[in-house]
């Protein structure tokens, strides 16, 4: 029976150079939410008879995002490599707005926090749509899954 979803996700810890408590919390929430509810159907793997669930390992190598997809038992299925050039601006904007948001939580009014959070969600949504475009023809997924994956892509780009 087909089960096109991610059952386990791992980030390449060697790629993550720096973390703070806020980012670590974002990472934990994104992974938890992703595992709880996601749609992830790698088309080549499906055509080869693999119906999920899948294990996914994310890393960044040479400016490219690597999505290593394995079967539930760890058997390698495929690796997708996506150029990250089109994600540089959204990642930079997302980091900037997140920093403003974390600072606002500590000292701003509720209305100021809400305004910054709305901007943060808008940037996140735009980047998720871009990720959906980049995965088209390779992986069938939904907007919520793409949002969580974008959060994890950002975690891989933290430089301190």
C-alpha positions as CSV (number, residue, x, y, z in Angstrom):
1,X,0.0,0.0,0.0
2,X,1.4,3.4,-1.0
3,X,2.5,5.7,1.8
4,X,4.1,8.7,0.1
5,X,5.5,10.6,3.1
6,X,8.7,11.3,5.0
7,X,9.0,9.1,8.0
8,X,12.5,10.3,9.1
9,X,14.5,13.4,8.3
10,X,18.1,14.2,9.0
11,X,20.1,17.3,8.5
12,X,23.8,17.1,7.8
13,X,25.3,18.4,11.0
14,X,28.6,19.1,9.3
15,X,26.7,21.7,7.2
16,X,25.3,23.5,10.2
17,X,28.1,25.7,11.5
18,X,26.3,27.7,14.2
19,X,23.0,27.5,16.1
20,X,21.3,29.5,18.8
21,X,18.3,28.6,20.9
22,X,15.8,30.3,18.6
23,X,17.1,28.5,15.5
24,X,17.3,25.2,17.3
25,X,13.7,25.5,18.3
26,X,12.7,26.3,14.7
27,X,14.5,23.2,13.6
28,X,12.9,21.0,16.2
29,X,9.4,22.3,15.4
30,X,9.9,22.0,11.6
31,X,11.1,18.4,11.9
32,X,8.4,17.4,14.4
33,X,5.6,19.0,12.2
34,X,7.1,17.5,9.1
35,X,7.1,14.0,10.4
36,X,3.6,14.3,11.8
37,X,2.0,15.5,8.6
38,X,3.6,15.6,5.1
39,X,3.2,14.6,1.5
40,X,6.4,13.5,-0.2
41,X,6.3,11.3,-3.3
42,X,9.6,11.2,-5.3
43,X,8.4,10.4,-8.8
44,X,11.4,8.3,-10.0
45,X,11.4,6.2,-6.9
46,X,7.6,5.7,-7.2
47,X,8.0,4.7,-10.9
48,X,10.6,2.1,-9.8
49,X,8.1,0.6,-7.4
50,X,9.0,2.3,-4.1
51,X,5.8,3.7,-2.6
52,X,7.1,5.0,0.7
53,X,7.5,5.9,3.4
54,X,10.9,7.6,2.8
55,X,13.8,8.7,4.8
56,X,15.3,12.0,3.8
57,X,18.7,13.5,4.5
58,X,19.3,17.2,3.6
59,X,22.8,18.7,3.1
60,X,24.4,21.6,1.2
61,X,27.4,20.8,-0.9
62,X,29.1,23.2,-3.3
63,X,26.2,25.6,-3.2
64,X,23.6,22.9,-4.0
65,X,20.9,21.3,-1.9
66,X,21.2,17.6,-1.7
67,X,18.1,15.5,-0.9
68,X,19.2,11.9,-0.3
69,X,16.1,9.7,-0.4
70,X,16.2,6.2,1.0
71,X,13.6,3.6,1.7
72,X,12.3,3.0,5.2
73,X,14.9,0.2,5.6
74,X,17.7,2.6,4.6
75,X,18.2,1.3,1.1
76,X,19.3,4.2,-1.2
77,X,16.7,5.2,-3.8
78,X,17.8,8.5,-5.3
79,X,19.5,11.8,-4.6
80,X,18.0,15.0,-5.9
81,X,20.3,18.0,-6.3
82,X,18.9,21.5,-6.5
83,X,20.8,24.7,-7.2
84,X,20.4,27.2,-4.4
85,X,21.1,30.4,-6.4
86,X,17.4,31.3,-6.6
87,X,17.0,30.7,-2.9
88,X,19.8,33.1,-1.8
89,X,17.6,36.2,-1.6
90,X,14.6,34.5,0.1
91,X,17.0,32.9,2.6
92,X,18.7,36.2,3.3
93,X,15.3,37.9,3.7
94,X,14.0,35.2,5.9
95,X,17.0,35.4,8.2
96,X,16.7,39.1,8.5
97,X,13.0,39.0,9.3
98,X,13.4,36.2,11.8
99,X,16.1,38.2,13.6
100,X,13.7,41.1,13.8
101,X,11.0,38.8,15.0
102,X,13.1,37.2,17.8
103,X,14.2,40.7,18.9
104,X,10.6,41.9,18.8
105,X,9.3,39.0,21.0
106,X,11.6,40.3,23.7
107,X,10.7,43.9,23.7
108,X,8.0,45.0,21.2
109,X,4.3,45.5,21.4
110,X,1.9,42.8,20.4
111,X,1.0,44.7,17.3
112,X,4.6,45.2,16.3
113,X,5.2,41.5,16.7
114,X,2.1,40.6,14.7
115,X,3.3,42.9,11.8
116,X,6.7,41.4,11.7
117,X,5.2,37.9,11.9
118,X,3.0,38.6,9.0
119,X,6.0,39.7,6.9
120,X,7.9,36.6,8.1
121,X,5.0,34.3,6.9
122,X,4.8,36.1,3.6
123,X,8.5,35.6,2.9
124,X,8.2,32.0,4.0
125,X,5.2,31.4,1.7
126,X,7.0,32.8,-1.3
127,X,10.1,30.7,-0.7
128,X,7.9,27.6,-0.3
129,X,6.3,28.3,-3.6
130,X,9.7,28.6,-5.2
131,X,10.7,25.2,-3.6
132,X,7.5,23.7,-5.0
133,X,8.5,25.0,-8.5
134,X,12.0,23.5,-8.1
135,X,10.6,20.1,-7.0
136,X,8.0,20.0,-9.8
137,X,8.5,16.9,-12.0
138,X,10.8,15.4,-9.3
139,X,8.7,15.2,-6.1
140,X,5.0,15.6,-5.5
141,X,4.5,17.4,-2.3
142,X,2.2,20.1,-0.8
143,X,2.6,23.6,0.4
144,X,2.8,22.7,4.2
145,X,5.6,20.2,3.5
146,X,7.5,22.7,1.3
147,X,7.2,25.3,4.1
148,X,8.8,23.0,6.6
149,X,11.5,21.9,4.2
150,X,12.3,25.5,3.5
151,X,12.8,26.1,7.2
152,X,15.2,23.2,7.3
153,X,17.1,24.5,4.2
154,X,17.5,27.8,6.1
155,X,18.9,26.0,9.1
156,X,21.5,24.5,6.8
157,X,22.6,28.0,5.8
158,X,23.3,29.5,9.2
159,X,26.8,30.9,9.4
160,X,26.8,32.7,12.7
